[in-house]
Every structure is written in C-alpha cells, then in structure tokens.
Amino acid sequence: MSQLAFDDDTAQRLEAVYRIRDAVRRRRLVRESLRAAPGERILDVGCGPGFYCAELAEEVGRSGSIVGLDTSAPMLALAARRCERHRNVELREGDAGSLPVEHGDFDAAVCVQVLEYLPDATAALVEMRRALRPGGRVVVWDVDWATLSVNSDDGPRSERVLAAWDKHLAHPSLPHTLASRLRAAGFADVGMQGHLFATAEFDPETYGTATVSVIASFVAGREGVGAPEAEAWLAEQRALGERGEFYFAVSQFCFNAVNPSSGSTTA
Ligand SMILES: C[S@@+](CC[C@H](N)C(=O)[O-])C[C@H]1O[C@@H](n2cnc3c(N)ncnc32)[C@H](O)[C@@H]1O
C-alpha cells in the first residue's frame, strides 16, 4: 500500500494543520535549536507550505537567504504564496536524496518531518552535510509514531486503525536511529531533545485533535480498515472529546548536529 501522497488535498490539509497552536510551538522549538543568525544562508529540505521559509527569512534578514526545497508541486505553490513578500526566499523543486544545491553553500539546514518518509533517510543526511559549509549546523525533527497513544472503548478497532496509519510513511520510528544515521553521514556533536505533544481536550489547536482527522482519512480503505470503520473510529474520538474523555499523546524528537570543520567530505 502506498504511503501518504503530498498532493493538492494533503497539501491544503497540512497547511491548515500548520496554523494551529501546537504547530506554532513546534516551529518555535525548531528555530530555537537552529539558532539562525542575521546574514546566514539556510536550506529547508522538504519545506512543505513554507512556514519555516517565511519565519527564517525574518530571522536571517535581508543580508541572509533561504532556499526551500520540496518534491511536491502543490506544496511549493503554497510556499510561493506564503513567501511572496520575502525576496530572500528561493523555492526549488528537488529531492532530498539528490539535492540540487552546490557543495558547502549553506550555513545551516533544517528538515522537519520529512526523513521519516524517505526509504533512504541516511542518503538524505549525507546530502544535507554536502550542502553545508564546514562548521555548518543541521536540525532534523521527526515523530516516533510508536509512542502514539489514544483513548478508546474499542481497543481492537483502534489498534487496527493505528496499524494502518503506520503504513503512511517509510519509517514509523525514525528517531530510534537518527543519532546513529547522523554520525554515519559524517555529522559531529549530535544532540537530541524529546518533546511530548499531548492533550486531554478535543481542541482543534492541538496536534492530537488535528492528527486524528488526518489518520481517519488516510486509513479508510487500507490494510483491511474500511471507510465505515475509519469514520466510526473518528466519531468515537469526537464523542470522547464531548464527554471530556479524549486523550492523545505522541513524542517528537529534535536532533541537531554539526558538519565537522575537518574530516572526510562525502560525495
Ligand atoms: C509532513 S510535511 C513537512 C513540511 C515542512 N517541513 C513542515 O514541517 O512544515 C513533509 C514534506 O516533505 C516533502 N517531501 C517528501 N518526500 C520528499 C523528498 N524526497 N524530497 C523533498 N521533499 C520531500 C513533502 O512533499 C512534504 O512537503
């Protein structure tokens, strides 16, 4: 079964999700880890609808620049609209596994919830290192979907739904191996911070409430979960919310590392 496609429908759905309070919190955490400085040139790999591009453009100022890169034309169209007033943002269609950028052209790279979709995530890290100058920084954020837990009165149905959701990407638990992959790609000073996204409210501003809708629409018709079963699962989540019994938690991980000043350069 195919994983999540970043088509028109998904692009618009994710753009709406990225406006909520929890998404704003996540971007703040990423930007704090990246520490962009005025004048820097930053690469956003898998830029999606361009929220990071626009926000980082403010941080680096007119003397700095941002290149946002994505494989999805609908995502790039949304990013172009979001960044139209930022002359220091350039958007490129391109693949994380073979970046259309010069060697050592960037001070920093950011890659949020992209590598978990790539069968060869390490190859993309090698590419990001190639794009960085010696001493350049990388920040990579991914979700450990194995930590996802929800409340449900129908455990077997919920397990079927979440098992089908695991097929939406290549690596349901990429954070387990991200530190070693970063080192294998030649990065040094690898650090990791875990962040819990949890809510007991069916509040549209939370990652949990936004995510259960995305899950229900993805799993319908996959892995033996029919559309009625997916709808019933989502209806239960809403009903739990109305009764004050909703619960959603998932752990997300922010990795940072540095391209060493000396040592082998990877082609
Ligand atoms: C979950 S979205 C994250 C978007 C953005 N990083 C953010 O957090 O706002 C994943 C993005 O990765 C992009 N993507 C998936 N595979 C890619 C690849 N091989 N190369 C570049 N981008 C890719 C998708 O098109 C999508 O925009």
The ligand as an ORCA input file, in Angstrom:
! r2SCAN-3c Opt
* xyz 0 1
  C       4.975     16.427      6.742
  S       5.441     17.549      5.507
  C       6.517     18.670      6.384
  C       6.642     20.027      5.723
  C       7.547     21.035      6.436
  N       8.868     20.503      6.658
  C       6.956     21.480      7.745
  O       7.222     20.860      8.783
  O       6.218     22.497      7.754
  C       6.613     16.605      4.571
  C       7.142     17.333      3.367
  O       8.213     16.578      2.808
  C       8.123     16.634      1.405
  N       8.877     15.511      0.834
  C       8.535     14.208      0.835
  N       9.479     13.475      0.218
  C      10.443     14.346     -0.187
  C      11.685     14.206     -0.860
  N      12.125     13.011     -1.282
  N      12.421     15.309     -1.097
  C      11.988     16.541     -0.681
  N      10.820     16.719     -0.037
  C      10.057     15.640      0.212
  C       6.631     16.575      1.144
  O       6.289     16.988     -0.156
  C       6.118     17.483      2.244
  O       6.071     18.823      1.831
*
